[in-house]
């Protein structure tokens, strides 16, 4: 709990920071506060049975591990004697201490180790041990131990929801942590409190005495606005000496003002009639002895000292136990070992890469520039596979070296840049070489159009002449030659050439696409000369050749010059009149022309 409404007083100093603010830092965690926060998310019986609080703790810790944030768990010890009355009142809200009970000198109370909450704390400590997180068992208040570690610079901040951590000497307090939306922290810093509000540690302790909290019930009739005005008017350096000597004599003047009482009601009168002294007295002057106890509890809490063995032990780095963690997750969450590895191993690998980046940064600051292969510690990153984007952040998918159970994972690009920029250069060189090879395979060298047409023309002539030689007779020889017009890639001209005879036919290559398999031939040309039928080229559809034509002596166009011109359709059937070699050549011609059209 801490001090009543102190978080409201410090609202103007609240900061929301991104989660990566904790990168390469060390933090101590008031474990009791974290368990309470995670348990309050869902208090159902099902949540307790499935241990959702423990699963939430696991995900919080793994997020900190990935940032190379060293974590220290701190647990509560015995309940302080000055807090015993408050503790009993919380356990039994309806009961009021009698004068005899209040007269008994309070003593510290050992916590019930058999309670449900104590069992939850033990489970959290076991999980933390498997993750390599040390735990410091406090003597009394856990937040007091966290504050001491922070004030002695053993950690960069402490996680707790108890506002009295500042009263114990903490400088940076993280009140809450959220993993959604990229992750963020709710942070309060003592420097901001002193600068913006003019309240130092002594002033906050005085506020605790006036407003009440874990160690006192506060002064009846004074709200937070009035309390802040009183403390600021005295000053942080002198306020403790003033309250020790003067006590609460100032309260009589304040109580006499009706207007002040109304203002306190509007501001939220925290210390109403139900917050009286344990003996029922309303006179503030009788609280002086209790005030001294409160001041002593905040200024000199019972904690492990900075030079104690317990503190020195938790400052060491501890490895995580893979087998132990797998066993815990299987027993607690029902996860198979592969799922546990999938959750934690990428975070462990990222932490190792951050440590390697810190080592290179330190060496650079000292003026030592070592190549990657000469570093005393081997780089855990083996190679970069490809770039990735994760929630708008540039990342790399990388492979790891000597990381048992983990082959690849995704890490931020800026981390790779700091740890091993050589790996980025290697990746860029590999990608550039790969693009060259792909271009060479996917883009064949384009020939000039004239060269291409020449090759096609030569291929056609070779194939057609070969066919003609096989099908020609000894007495009557006709030769075919083909060429491709440069004006239209879809038109092939085939000329019939015979001594003294010249006919010019144009073959439309679209017939190849429309028709099936076909071949063609021209036979039985015996006359020495033939005049062209027409001045224009005759288009012959080879897929549907005309029937056999004979020129008679009575013909108007050919007269006596032409004896016979036959167009013969060829097929690949068993009844084909030509040889297999002839058919093969014809198929080769068709495939060649079809290939040209498909490619170009």
C-alpha positions as CSV (number, residue, x, y, z in Angstrom):
1,X,0.0,0.0,0.0
2,X,2.6,2.6,1.1
3,X,1.4,6.2,1.9
4,X,-2.3,7.1,1.4
5,X,-2.9,8.9,-1.9
6,X,0.8,9.5,-2.5
7,X,0.5,8.2,-6.1
8,X,-2.1,10.9,-6.7
9,X,0.3,13.6,-5.4
10,X,3.0,12.3,-7.7
11,X,0.8,12.1,-10.7
12,X,2.4,15.0,-12.5
13,X,5.8,13.2,-12.3
14,X,4.6,10.0,-13.9
15,X,6.3,9.0,-17.1
16,X,5.5,6.3,-19.7
17,X,8.6,4.8,-21.2
18,X,9.1,2.2,-23.9
19,X,10.1,-1.2,-22.6
20,X,13.5,-1.0,-24.3
21,X,14.4,1.7,-21.8
22,X,15.5,-1.2,-19.5
23,X,18.0,-2.4,-22.1
24,X,21.3,-3.4,-20.5
25,X,20.1,-2.3,-17.0
26,X,19.7,-4.2,-13.7
27,X,16.4,-4.0,-11.8
28,X,15.2,-5.4,-8.6
29,X,11.6,-6.6,-8.3
30,X,9.4,-6.6,-5.3
31,X,8.1,-10.1,-6.0
32,X,5.1,-9.8,-3.7
33,X,3.8,-6.8,-5.6
34,X,4.2,-8.5,-9.0
35,X,2.3,-11.6,-7.8
36,X,-0.5,-9.4,-6.5
37,X,-0.7,-7.5,-9.8
38,X,-0.7,-10.6,-11.9
39,X,-3.2,-12.4,-9.6
40,X,-5.6,-9.4,-9.7
41,X,-5.9,-9.8,-13.4
42,X,-8.1,-12.8,-12.9
43,X,-9.1,-14.1,-9.5
44,X,-11.3,-16.9,-10.7
45,X,-10.8,-20.5,-9.5
46,X,-9.8,-21.5,-13.0
47,X,-7.1,-18.9,-13.1
48,X,-5.7,-20.2,-9.8
49,X,-5.8,-23.7,-11.1
50,X,-4.0,-22.9,-14.4
51,X,-1.6,-20.6,-12.5
52,X,-2.1,-17.7,-14.8
53,X,-0.1,-15.4,-12.5
54,X,2.9,-17.6,-12.9
55,X,2.5,-17.6,-16.7
56,X,2.3,-13.8,-16.7
57,X,5.5,-13.7,-14.6
58,X,7.2,-16.0,-17.1
59,X,6.4,-13.7,-20.0
60,X,7.4,-10.6,-18.1
61,X,10.8,-12.1,-17.3
62,X,11.5,-13.4,-20.8
63,X,10.8,-9.9,-22.2
64,X,13.4,-8.5,-19.8
65,X,15.9,-11.3,-20.6
66,X,15.8,-10.4,-24.3
67,X,16.8,-6.8,-23.4
68,X,19.8,-8.1,-21.4
69,X,18.1,-6.6,-18.3
70,X,19.5,-8.3,-15.2
71,X,16.7,-9.1,-12.8
72,X,16.8,-9.6,-9.0
73,X,13.8,-11.0,-7.1
74,X,13.3,-9.6,-3.6
75,X,10.8,-11.1,-1.2
76,X,9.3,-9.9,2.1
77,X,10.6,-11.1,5.4
78,X,8.9,-10.6,8.7
79,X,6.2,-8.0,9.3
80,X,7.7,-5.0,11.1
81,X,6.6,-4.4,14.6
82,X,5.3,-0.9,13.8
83,X,3.1,-2.4,11.1
84,X,1.7,-5.2,13.2
85,X,-1.4,-3.2,14.2
86,X,-2.1,-2.3,10.6
87,X,-1.6,-5.9,9.6
88,X,-4.1,-7.2,12.2
89,X,-6.6,-4.6,11.1
90,X,-6.3,-5.7,7.5
91,X,-6.8,-9.3,8.4
92,X,-9.9,-8.4,10.6
93,X,-11.4,-5.2,9.2
94,X,-14.3,-5.2,11.6
95,X,-12.3,-5.6,14.8
96,X,-11.0,-2.6,16.8
97,X,-8.0,-2.8,19.1
98,X,-8.8,-2.3,22.8
99,X,-6.7,0.0,25.0
100,X,-5.1,-3.1,26.6
101,X,-4.1,-4.5,23.2
102,X,-2.8,-1.2,22.1
103,X,-0.7,-0.8,25.3
104,X,1.1,-4.1,24.5
105,X,4.5,-3.4,22.9
106,X,4.3,-4.6,19.3
107,X,6.8,-7.0,17.9
108,X,7.6,-8.3,14.4
109,X,5.4,-11.1,13.1
110,X,6.6,-14.0,11.1
111,X,4.7,-14.6,7.9
112,X,2.6,-17.6,7.5
113,X,4.6,-19.8,5.2
114,X,1.7,-22.2,4.7
115,X,-0.7,-19.7,3.3
116,X,-1.8,-19.7,-0.4
117,X,0.1,-16.5,-1.1
118,X,3.3,-17.9,0.4
119,X,2.9,-20.9,-1.9
120,X,2.6,-18.6,-4.9
121,X,5.8,-16.8,-3.9
122,X,7.7,-20.1,-3.7
123,X,6.5,-21.2,-7.1
124,X,7.7,-17.8,-8.5
125,X,11.1,-18.3,-6.9
126,X,11.5,-21.7,-8.4
127,X,10.7,-20.4,-11.8
128,X,13.1,-17.6,-11.4
129,X,15.8,-19.9,-10.3
130,X,15.4,-22.0,-13.5
131,X,15.6,-18.8,-15.6
132,X,18.9,-17.8,-13.8
133,X,17.3,-15.1,-11.6
134,X,18.7,-14.7,-8.1
135,X,16.4,-14.1,-5.2
136,X,17.1,-12.0,-2.1
137,X,14.9,-12.8,0.9
138,X,14.4,-9.5,2.8
139,X,14.6,-9.2,6.5
140,X,11.4,-7.3,6.7
141,X,9.9,-5.1,4.0
142,X,10.7,-6.1,0.4
143,X,10.4,-2.6,-1.0
144,X,12.8,-1.3,1.7
145,X,15.4,-3.8,0.5
146,X,14.8,-2.8,-3.2
147,X,15.2,0.9,-2.2
148,X,18.5,0.2,-0.5
149,X,19.8,-1.6,-3.6
150,X,18.7,1.3,-5.8
151,X,20.1,4.0,-3.5
152,X,23.5,2.1,-3.3
153,X,23.5,1.9,-7.1
154,X,23.4,-1.9,-7.1
155,X,20.5,-1.6,-9.5
156,X,19.1,1.1,-11.9
157,X,15.5,0.9,-10.5
158,X,13.0,-1.1,-8.6
159,X,9.6,-2.5,-9.5
160,X,7.0,-2.0,-6.8
161,X,3.5,-0.7,-6.4
162,X,4.2,0.5,-2.8
163,X,4.7,4.2,-2.9
164,X,6.7,4.2,0.3
165,X,9.7,2.9,-1.7
166,X,10.7,6.6,-2.1
167,X,10.6,7.0,1.7
168,X,13.1,4.2,2.1
169,X,15.5,5.9,-0.3
170,X,14.6,4.7,-3.8
171,X,15.5,7.0,-6.7
172,X,13.7,5.3,-9.6
173,X,10.5,3.3,-9.2
174,X,8.7,1.4,-11.9
175,X,5.1,1.1,-10.8
176,X,3.8,-1.0,-13.6
177,X,4.8,-2.9,-16.7
178,X,2.8,-3.8,-19.8
179,X,3.9,-6.1,-22.7
180,X,1.2,-5.1,-25.2
181,X,1.7,-2.5,-27.9
182,X,5.4,-3.0,-28.0
183,X,5.7,-2.8,-24.2
184,X,5.9,0.2,-21.9
185,X,6.7,1.1,-18.3
186,X,5.1,3.5,-15.8
187,X,8.1,5.2,-14.1
188,X,8.6,7.7,-11.3
189,X,12.0,9.3,-10.6
190,X,13.0,11.2,-7.4
191,X,14.7,13.8,-9.4
192,X,11.4,14.8,-11.1
193,X,9.6,14.8,-7.7
194,X,12.2,17.1,-6.2
195,X,12.3,19.4,-9.3
196,X,8.5,19.6,-10.1
197,X,6.9,19.3,-6.6
198,X,9.7,20.5,-4.3
199,X,9.3,17.3,-2.2
200,X,12.4,15.4,-1.1
201,X,12.7,12.2,0.9
202,X,12.2,14.0,4.3
203,X,9.1,15.8,3.0
204,X,7.6,12.5,1.8
205,X,8.2,10.9,5.2
206,X,6.4,13.8,6.8
207,X,3.5,13.4,4.4
208,X,3.3,9.7,5.5
209,X,3.1,10.8,9.1
210,X,0.3,13.3,8.4
211,X,-1.7,11.4,5.8
212,X,-1.2,7.9,7.2
213,X,0.0,4.7,5.7
214,X,1.3,1.3,6.6
215,X,3.0,2.6,9.8
216,X,0.4,5.2,11.1
217,X,-3.2,6.2,10.7
218,X,-2.4,9.9,10.0
219,X,-3.8,13.1,11.5
220,X,-7.5,13.6,11.6
221,X,-8.8,16.5,9.6
222,X,-5.9,17.1,7.2
223,X,-6.1,16.2,3.5
224,X,-3.4,15.9,1.0
225,X,-3.5,19.5,-0.3
226,X,-3.1,20.9,3.2
227,X,-0.4,18.4,4.1
228,X,1.6,19.4,1.0
229,X,1.3,23.1,1.8
230,X,2.5,22.5,5.3
231,X,5.5,20.5,4.3
232,X,6.6,22.8,1.5
233,X,6.3,25.8,3.8
234,X,8.9,24.3,6.1
235,X,11.3,22.9,3.6
236,X,12.7,19.5,3.0
237,X,15.9,19.9,5.1
238,X,14.2,21.2,8.3
239,X,10.9,19.4,8.2
240,X,11.9,16.3,10.2
241,X,13.6,18.3,13.0
242,X,10.5,20.5,13.0
243,X,8.0,17.7,13.4
244,X,10.2,16.0,16.0
245,X,10.3,19.1,18.2
246,X,6.9,20.7,17.5
247,X,4.8,17.6,17.0
248,X,1.3,18.4,15.7
249,X,0.7,21.7,17.4
250,X,-0.1,23.2,14.0
251,X,-3.1,20.9,13.7
252,X,-5.1,23.0,16.3
253,X,-4.9,26.1,14.0
254,X,-6.0,24.1,11.0
255,X,-8.9,22.5,12.8
256,X,-10.2,25.9,13.8
257,X,-10.8,26.9,10.2
258,X,-14.1,25.7,8.8
259,X,-13.1,26.8,5.3
260,X,-10.0,24.6,5.5
261,X,-12.2,21.6,6.5
262,X,-14.5,22.2,3.6
263,X,-11.5,22.4,1.2
264,X,-10.2,19.1,2.6
265,X,-13.5,17.5,1.9
266,X,-13.4,18.6,-1.7
267,X,-9.9,17.4,-2.0
268,X,-10.7,14.0,-0.5
269,X,-10.4,13.9,3.3
270,X,-8.3,10.8,3.7
271,X,-8.1,11.0,7.4
272,X,-11.7,11.1,8.5
273,X,-13.1,10.0,11.9
274,X,-12.5,6.4,11.3
275,X,-8.7,7.1,11.3
276,X,-8.2,7.8,14.9
277,X,-5.4,6.8,17.3
278,X,-5.6,3.2,18.4
279,X,-6.7,4.3,21.9
280,X,-9.5,6.4,20.5
281,X,-8.0,9.7,21.3
282,X,-8.4,12.6,18.9
283,X,-5.6,14.7,20.3
284,X,-2.6,14.8,17.8
285,X,-0.2,15.8,20.6
286,X,-0.4,12.3,22.0
287,X,1.0,10.8,18.8
288,X,4.5,12.2,19.3
289,X,6.0,8.9,20.4
290,X,4.5,7.1,17.4
291,X,5.8,9.8,15.1
292,X,9.4,9.0,16.2
293,X,8.8,5.3,15.5
294,X,7.6,6.1,12.0
295,X,10.6,8.3,11.3
296,X,13.0,5.6,12.5
297,X,11.2,2.9,10.5
298,X,11.6,4.9,7.2
299,X,15.1,6.2,7.9
300,X,16.7,3.1,9.3
301,X,14.8,0.0,7.9
302,X,16.0,-3.5,8.7
303,X,17.6,-4.7,5.5
304,X,20.7,-6.6,4.3
305,X,23.5,-4.1,4.2
306,X,25.3,-3.3,0.9
307,X,28.4,-5.2,1.9
308,X,26.6,-8.3,3.2
309,X,27.2,-11.7,1.6
310,X,23.5,-11.9,0.7
311,X,23.7,-8.8,-1.4
312,X,27.1,-9.7,-3.0
313,X,25.7,-13.1,-3.9
314,X,22.8,-11.8,-6.0
315,X,25.0,-9.5,-8.0
316,X,26.6,-12.4,-9.8
317,X,25.3,-13.7,-13.2
318,X,23.6,-17.1,-13.1
319,X,22.9,-19.3,-16.1
320,X,19.4,-20.6,-16.8
321,X,18.7,-24.3,-16.6
322,X,17.1,-25.6,-19.8
323,X,16.1,-29.0,-18.4
324,X,14.7,-27.6,-15.2
325,X,12.7,-24.9,-17.0
326,X,11.3,-27.5,-19.4
327,X,10.2,-29.6,-16.5
328,X,8.6,-26.7,-14.6
329,X,6.7,-25.6,-17.7
330,X,5.5,-29.1,-18.5
331,X,4.3,-29.6,-14.9
332,X,2.8,-26.1,-14.4
333,X,1.5,-25.1,-17.9
334,X,1.4,-28.4,-19.7
335,X,3.8,-27.3,-22.4
336,X,5.9,-29.8,-24.3
337,X,9.7,-29.1,-24.2
338,X,9.7,-27.8,-27.8
339,X,7.2,-25.0,-26.9
340,X,9.2,-24.0,-23.9
341,X,12.3,-23.7,-26.1
342,X,10.4,-21.7,-28.6
343,X,9.5,-19.2,-26.0
344,X,12.8,-18.8,-24.1
345,X,15.7,-19.7,-26.4
346,X,15.3,-16.8,-28.8
347,X,15.3,-14.4,-25.9
348,X,18.4,-16.1,-24.4
349,X,20.2,-15.8,-27.8
350,X,19.2,-12.1,-28.1
351,X,20.6,-11.5,-24.6
352,X,23.9,-13.1,-25.5
353,X,24.1,-10.9,-28.6
354,X,23.5,-7.8,-26.5
355,X,26.3,-8.8,-24.2
356,X,28.6,-9.3,-27.1
357,X,27.6,-5.8,-28.4
358,X,28.4,-4.3,-25.0
359,X,31.8,-6.0,-25.1
360,X,32.7,-4.5,-28.5
361,X,31.4,-1.1,-27.4
362,X,33.6,-1.1,-24.3
363,X,36.6,-2.2,-26.3
364,X,36.0,0.6,-28.8
365,X,35.7,3.2,-26.0
366,X,39.1,2.0,-24.7
367,X,40.6,2.5,-28.1
368,X,40.8,-1.2,-29.0
369,X,39.5,-2.0,-32.4
370,X,39.5,-5.8,-32.9
371,X,38.2,-7.7,-35.9
372,X,35.3,-10.0,-35.4
373,X,37.4,-13.1,-35.6
374,X,39.9,-11.8,-33.1
375,X,37.4,-11.1,-30.3
376,X,38.2,-13.0,-27.1
377,X,34.5,-14.2,-27.0
378,X,33.1,-15.8,-30.1
379,X,30.2,-14.0,-31.7
380,X,27.0,-16.0,-31.1
381,X,25.5,-14.9,-34.4
382,X,26.6,-17.1,-37.3
383,X,25.1,-15.5,-40.4
384,X,22.2,-13.3,-41.6
385,X,19.5,-15.2,-43.5
386,X,17.2,-12.4,-44.7
387,X,15.8,-9.0,-43.6
388,X,12.4,-8.9,-41.8
389,X,9.9,-6.4,-40.4
390,X,8.3,-7.0,-37.0
391,X,5.7,-4.4,-36.0
392,X,7.3,-1.9,-38.2
393,X,10.8,-2.4,-36.8
394,X,13.6,-3.5,-39.1
395,X,14.9,-6.9,-38.1
396,X,17.1,-9.7,-39.4
397,X,16.4,-13.4,-39.4
398,X,19.7,-14.9,-38.3
399,X,21.2,-18.3,-37.5
400,X,23.1,-18.9,-34.3
401,X,26.4,-20.5,-33.4
402,X,26.6,-23.1,-30.6
403,X,23.1,-22.3,-29.4
404,X,21.8,-25.7,-28.3
405,X,18.2,-26.2,-29.4
406,X,18.0,-23.0,-31.5
407,X,18.9,-22.6,-35.2
408,X,17.3,-19.4,-36.3
409,X,15.4,-16.4,-34.8
410,X,14.6,-12.8,-35.5
411,X,16.6,-10.0,-33.8
412,X,16.5,-6.1,-34.2
413,X,18.6,-4.8,-37.1
414,X,20.2,-2.1,-34.9
415,X,21.4,-4.7,-32.4
416,X,23.1,-6.6,-35.2
417,X,24.7,-3.3,-36.4
418,X,26.2,-2.7,-33.0
419,X,27.3,-6.3,-32.3
420,X,28.7,-7.5,-35.6
421,X,28.4,-5.1,-38.6
422,X,30.7,-7.5,-40.5
423,X,27.9,-10.0,-40.7
424,X,25.7,-7.3,-42.4
425,X,28.4,-6.7,-45.0
426,X,28.7,-10.4,-45.7
427,X,25.0,-10.7,-46.1
428,X,24.9,-7.8,-48.6
429,X,27.7,-9.3,-50.6
430,X,26.0,-12.7,-50.8
431,X,22.7,-11.0,-51.9
432,X,24.5,-9.0,-54.6
433,X,26.2,-12.1,-55.9
434,X,22.9,-14.0,-55.8
435,X,21.1,-11.3,-57.8
436,X,23.8,-11.5,-60.5
437,X,23.5,-15.2,-60.8
438,X,19.7,-14.9,-61.0
439,X,19.9,-12.3,-63.7
440,X,22.2,-14.5,-65.7
441,X,19.8,-17.4,-65.5
442,X,16.5,-15.5,-66.0
443,X,17.7,-13.1,-68.7
444,X,19.4,-14.8,-71.6
445,X,21.6,-12.6,-73.8
446,X,19.4,-10.9,-76.4
447,X,20.6,-11.2,-79.9
448,X,20.3,-8.5,-82.5
449,X,17.1,-8.8,-84.6
450,X,19.1,-9.3,-87.8
451,X,21.1,-12.1,-86.2
452,X,18.0,-13.7,-84.9
453,X,16.3,-13.6,-88.3
454,X,19.4,-14.9,-89.9
455,X,19.5,-17.9,-87.6
456,X,15.8,-18.7,-88.2
457,X,16.3,-18.4,-91.9
458,X,19.2,-20.7,-91.9
459,X,17.4,-23.3,-89.7
460,X,14.4,-23.3,-92.0
461,X,16.5,-23.7,-95.1
462,X,18.5,-26.6,-93.6
463,X,15.4,-28.4,-92.4
464,X,13.4,-27.9,-95.6
465,X,16.3,-28.9,-97.9
466,X,16.8,-32.0,-95.8
467,X,13.2,-33.0,-96.2
468,X,13.3,-32.1,-99.9
469,X,16.3,-34.4,-100.5
470,X,14.5,-37.3,-99.0
471,X,11.3,-36.8,-100.9
472,X,12.6,-35.7,-104.3
473,X,12.7,-38.0,-107.3
474,X,15.7,-38.6,-109.5
475,X,14.2,-37.0,-112.6
476,X,12.2,-34.2,-111.2
477,X,13.7,-32.1,-108.5
478,X,12.2,-29.3,-106.7
479,X,13.8,-27.4,-103.9
480,X,12.2,-25.4,-101.1
481,X,13.7,-22.6,-99.4
482,X,12.2,-20.6,-96.5
483,X,12.9,-17.2,-95.1
484,X,11.3,-15.0,-92.5
485,X,10.3,-11.5,-93.3
486,X,11.5,-8.8,-91.1
487,X,8.3,-6.9,-91.5
488,X,6.2,-9.4,-89.7
489,X,7.4,-12.1,-87.3
490,X,4.3,-14.2,-87.9
491,X,4.8,-14.6,-91.7
492,X,7.2,-17.1,-93.3
493,X,7.8,-17.0,-97.1
494,X,8.4,-20.4,-98.8
495,X,9.5,-20.3,-102.4
496,X,9.3,-23.1,-104.9
497,X,12.5,-23.1,-106.9
498,X,13.0,-25.3,-110.0
499,X,15.1,-24.6,-113.1
500,X,13.1,-22.2,-115.1
501,X,10.3,-22.2,-112.7
502,X,9.6,-19.8,-109.9
503,X,6.5,-19.6,-107.8
504,X,6.2,-17.5,-104.6
505,X,4.0,-18.7,-101.8
506,X,3.5,-17.1,-98.4
507,X,2.8,-19.3,-95.4
508,X,1.1,-17.7,-92.4
509,X,2.7,-19.1,-89.2
510,X,-0.5,-18.6,-87.4
511,X,-1.5,-21.9,-88.9
512,X,0.9,-23.6,-86.5
513,X,-1.2,-22.3,-83.6
514,X,-4.5,-23.2,-85.1
515,X,-3.8,-26.5,-86.7
516,X,-2.4,-29.8,-85.4
517,X,0.6,-31.6,-86.6
518,X,1.2,-31.3,-90.3
519,X,4.0,-31.4,-92.9
520,X,3.9,-30.4,-96.5
521,X,5.6,-31.2,-99.8
522,X,5.5,-30.2,-103.5
523,X,6.1,-32.9,-106.2
524,X,5.8,-33.6,-110.0
525,X,6.9,-30.3,-111.5
526,X,8.1,-31.2,-115.0
527,X,7.8,-28.0,-117.1
528,X,10.8,-25.8,-117.6
529,X,9.0,-22.6,-116.8
530,X,5.9,-21.4,-115.0
531,X,4.6,-18.0,-114.9
532,X,3.3,-16.7,-111.6
533,X,-0.4,-17.1,-111.1
534,X,-0.7,-13.7,-109.7
535,X,1.3,-10.7,-109.0
536,X,0.4,-10.9,-105.4
537,X,1.5,-13.7,-103.1
538,X,-0.8,-16.6,-102.6
539,X,-1.6,-17.5,-99.0
540,X,-1.7,-21.2,-98.3
541,X,-3.2,-22.5,-95.1
542,X,-1.1,-25.6,-94.5
543,X,-3.5,-27.0,-91.9
544,X,-6.2,-27.3,-94.6
545,X,-4.3,-27.9,-97.9
546,X,-6.4,-27.8,-101.0
547,X,-7.2,-31.0,-102.8
548,X,-5.0,-32.3,-105.6
549,X,-5.0,-29.9,-108.4
550,X,-4.1,-30.7,-112.1
551,X,-3.5,-28.1,-114.7
552,X,-5.2,-28.9,-118.0
553,X,-4.4,-27.7,-121.4
554,X,-7.7,-25.7,-121.5
555,X,-6.8,-23.7,-118.3
556,X,-6.9,-20.0,-118.8
557,X,-4.1,-19.2,-116.3
558,X,-1.5,-21.9,-116.7
559,X,-2.3,-22.9,-120.3
560,X,0.4,-25.4,-121.4
561,X,3.1,-24.3,-119.1
562,X,2.2,-26.4,-116.1
563,X,1.7,-30.1,-116.1
564,X,0.9,-30.7,-112.5
565,X,1.4,-29.2,-109.0
566,X,0.5,-31.4,-106.0
567,X,0.1,-30.3,-102.4
568,X,0.3,-33.3,-100.1
569,X,-0.7,-33.3,-96.4
570,X,1.7,-35.3,-94.3
571,X,0.9,-36.9,-91.0
572,X,2.7,-39.0,-88.3
573,X,0.4,-42.0,-88.7
574,X,1.6,-45.5,-89.5
575,X,0.3,-45.1,-93.1
576,X,2.7,-42.2,-93.7
577,X,4.3,-42.4,-97.1
578,X,7.5,-40.9,-96.0
579,X,10.3,-42.3,-93.9
580,X,10.6,-41.9,-90.1
581,X,13.5,-39.6,-90.6
582,X,11.3,-37.4,-92.8
583,X,8.7,-37.3,-90.0
584,X,11.3,-36.5,-87.4
585,X,12.6,-33.6,-89.4
586,X,9.1,-32.2,-89.9
587,X,8.4,-32.4,-86.2
588,X,11.7,-30.7,-85.5
589,X,10.7,-27.9,-87.8
590,X,7.3,-27.5,-86.2
591,X,8.8,-27.4,-82.7
592,X,11.4,-24.9,-83.7
593,X,8.9,-22.5,-85.1
594,X,6.6,-22.9,-82.1
595,X,9.5,-22.3,-79.8
596,X,10.3,-19.1,-81.5
597,X,6.8,-17.8,-81.1
598,X,6.6,-18.8,-77.5
599,X,9.9,-17.1,-76.7
600,X,9.6,-14.0,-78.8
